[in-house]
Amino acid sequence: MDNLNQLIQGVLLGGYYALLACGLSFMYGVMRVINLAHGSLAIVAAYALFVLADRWEIHPFAGLLIVVPAMALFGWVLHRLVLERSARAGALVPLLATFGLAGVLDNSMFQLFGADTRSLAPYIDTLSYDGFILPGGIAVGHLPLLTFATAIVMLGGLQWFLRGTAMGRRIRAASEDPATAELVGVNARAAFALATAIALMTVAVAGAFLAMRATFDPYTGPMQLIFAFEAIIIGGPRSLLGTLAGGIVLGVAQSLGAKLHPQGFLIAGHVVFLAVLLVRVAGLGPLSRLLHRPTHPAARTAAP
């Protein structure tokens, strides 16, 4: 029964990792950009929600009504001013640009808020520790279950958006071939900017759940980026539903690893990630396409 409990807790933890990786997976799937500022942006959203809750007593869930549109606007500006321009110089430059952005964000948050840890748990009443007991004494928390459900809704919603809406089909067309898409009336620049805005909206939601389930500080972002990246690679790049599976595999590996050894929580997850990475690099999975198709679509339309 204890093993079953570890498995369930791992699956729920995987829901958080999938939620965290959602925006990163979406940006790579649409624009072939790996956003190294992803984790730091989640912490920016967490701090924004904390300020709203601490200074103006706005509940974190209500605060999302403010933070999500603000992050969307930031995403639009980020694409127009940074990603779009840097992509014209080659696939490596957007990577370096987002790496630099992460450093700026981390150090700016340190200057504003200091090194003290924060959490949204005190502002969500009893949600952070409420739960119910399954047969066999297995405890399931309301917050982990809500996180898992949110991950499913967001990943499923993005999948439906890309395949079932006109705007989603325009984004997919621009992703595959921007020049041809332009010929049939698709504004590729606007499509990519919208995709970045959507990705940062999901980052805001991930930052909220991160802050509600644990503490955070200005330098929490890089570790969250690692977890998100591992979930994507395990589940398969450019696959939103695969991101959910990858998050679950990572969460279960960490949960079972913690049971085997006190230091096994992180080690087990990293081992699974490395094993999958080696298989994919060998050309047996989607990562081979990642390694051989690194170019941002905007770069394919840039003048030589």
N, C-alpha and C positions, 0 to 999 in steps of 0.2 A: 504493500500500500504506500510505503514511503517513496518507492520508485515512481509510482503513478503520480504522487503529489509533485515530485520533482519535474516530471514530464509536463504536467499541467502548468506549473509555474513557469517552466521554460517556454511553453507555447505562448503564454500571456506576455512574457518578456519579449518574445519574438514579435508580437504585435507592436510593441513600442519601437523596436528597431526598424520594422517595416514602415511605420509612420514617419520615423526620423529620416529614412532613406527615400521617401516618396518623392520629394522635390528634386533630390539629386538624380534619381533615376529618370524622372520626367525631363529634366534639362539635358541629360546625356542622350536620351532617346530621341529628342526633337532636334537638338543643336550640336550633338557630339561634343559638348563642353562638360568637363569635369570641374565643378565649382568647388575649389578648395576653401572658399569662405563659407561653405554651407553650414558647418557647425557653429561658427562664430555668429552667423546671421540668426540662427536659432536662439543663441544666448541674447542677442540684441532684442529679439521679440520677448524673451523671458524677462529681461530687465524692464522693458516697456510695460509689460503687464504688472510687474511688481510695483513700479512707480504709480501706476493707476490705482492699484489696490491699496498701497501703503499711504499715499498722500491724499487721494480723492475717494477712497473707500469704494472703488468700483470692483465688483466681483470679477474674477479672472475670466469667466465665461462671457460676461457682458463686455469686458475689456477687449475680447477678441473682435467685437464689432468695430472697434477703433483700430486695433493693431493690424488686423488682416488687410483692410484696405490700404493702410499706411505702408505695409510691406509690399503690397502689390505695386503701389506707386514707386517705391524704391527699386523694385525689380525692373520696372519699365525704364527708369532713368539709368539703372546699372547697365542694362543692355545697350541703350542708345549711346551712352558716354564711354563705356568701358569695353563690353564684350564685342559689340559690333565693330568697333574700330580696331581692337587688338586682333580680331580674327583675320583681318586682311593681311596681317603680317605672318600668318602661319598658325598651325595648330598648337604650338608650344606657348605662344604669347598669351592667349586667354588663361592658360593654366598659371602662368607666372603672375598675371594681373590679379587673379582671384587669390593667389597666395599672398600677394602684397596687401590686398584688401583685408584679408583675415588678420594680418599683423596690425594694420591700422585700427581695425575694429576692436581687437583684443586689448591693445594698449590704451585706446580711447576709453573703453569701459573701465579699465583699471584706474585711469585718472579720475573718472567721474564717480565711481562707486567704491574704489578701494579693493582690498583683497578679501574682505569678509564674504562669507558664503550667505546666500539668500535662498528662500524657498517660498513657493506660493501655497504650501500645505496649510499654514495658519489661516488662509483666506478662503478656503473651500469647505469650511465647517468640518463635518466628519467624513467627507468623501475619501480623504487620504488613508483612512484606516478602517472604514466600514467594509463589511463583506458578509458572506454566508457560508455555511458549512455543508459540504456534500457528504453523501454516505461514505463512511470510512474515516471521517474526521478531516477531510481535505478542505482547507480554507481557501476560498476564492474572493479576492478583494474586488470591491465595486470599481475602484479606479483602474486597476489593470484590465478588468473586463471592458470598461468603457473605452480605454485606450485601444484595445484589440478591435472592438467594434468600429471605432473611428478609423483605424487603419484600413479595414475592409471597405468601409464606405468611401473613403478618399481614393484608394487605389482603384476600386471598381468604378467610381464616378469618373476618374480621369480616363480610364480605359473606355468607358462609354462615350465620354466627351470626344475623344480622338476618333472613334469609329462611328458614332451615331449622330453627330451634329455637323452642320455645314462648316462652322468655324474649325472644328477639329479636323475635318478632312482638308481644309485649306492649310492648316499647320502641318499635317502629314505630307501634303503635296510639296510644300516649301521645304520640308526636311529632306525629302528624297531628291528633288532637283529644283533649286530655287529659280534658275533661269527659265526652265520650261513652265514652272508655275506662274512666273510673271507674264508669260506669253498668253496665258488663259485668264488673266485678270486677278491673280492672287498677289497681294502686296506682301512679299516675303519679309521685308523689314518689320512691318507691323505684326506679322504672324510670329516672328521670333521674339519680338518685344513682349507680345501678349503671353507667349509661353514662359518667358522669364518671370513675368508678373504672377502667373499662376503658380509657378514653382515656389516663389517666395511667399505666396499665400499659404501653401502647405507647410513651409518652414515655420511660419508664425504659429500654426496649430501644433506642430511638433515641439516648438519651444515652450508652449503653454503646458503641454503634458510632461515635458522634461522637468519644468519648474514645479509642477504639482506633485510629481512622484519622488523627487530627490532635491538635493541642494545644488546650487550652481554658483560659479564665480566667473570673473572675466576670462579665465583661461580654461574653462570647461569645454569650449567649442572643439578644439582639435581632437579630443578623445571621442566626442560624439561623431565627428566626421569619419573617424576610423571605423566605428561600429556601422555607420550608414554605408560606407564603401564596402565593407565586408559582406553586409547583407545583399548588396547589389551583385557583387561578384559571385557569391554562392548561388543566388537565384537566377543569374543570367542577365548581363547588360541589355538594355533596351527592352526589358520585359517588366511591365508594371506588376502583373500578377506574380511573376517570378520573384519580384522583390519581396512580396509577402511570404512566399515559401522560403526565400533566403533568410529573412528575418527570423522566421520560426526555427529553422535549422540552427542558426547562430544562437538564439535564445536557449534552445534545448541543450545544445552542446555546452554552453556556459553553466546552465543549471546542473547538468549531470557532472560536469567537471568540478563544480564546487562541492558536490557530495563526495567525490573521490579524494579531493585534497583541498586544503584551505586556499592554496594559491591557484587552484585549477579553474576558477571562474573565468579569468581572462585567457589563460593558457589554452584551455580546451577550445574556445572560440577561435583563437588565432590559428591553432593547429588545423581545424576544419577548413578555415579560410585558405591557408597555405596549400592544403591538399587539393582543394577545388581549383585554386589558382594554377597549380602545376599541371593539372589535367587540362584546363582550358588553354594555357599557353602552348601545350603540346598540339593544339589544333583540334581537340576533341569536343569543343564546346563553343559557346557564343563569344568567349573572350578573344578568340582568334580574330573575330571580326572587329572587335574593339581595337586590337593592336594594329590591324591593317586598314582600318577606316577611321583615322583620328581627326580628319579634317572637319572643321566647322563648316556648315553649308554656306555661310556667308563668304568664306574664303574662296569657294568655287566660283563665285560670281564677281570676285574682285578683279580689277584690271591688273595685268601683269606689270 
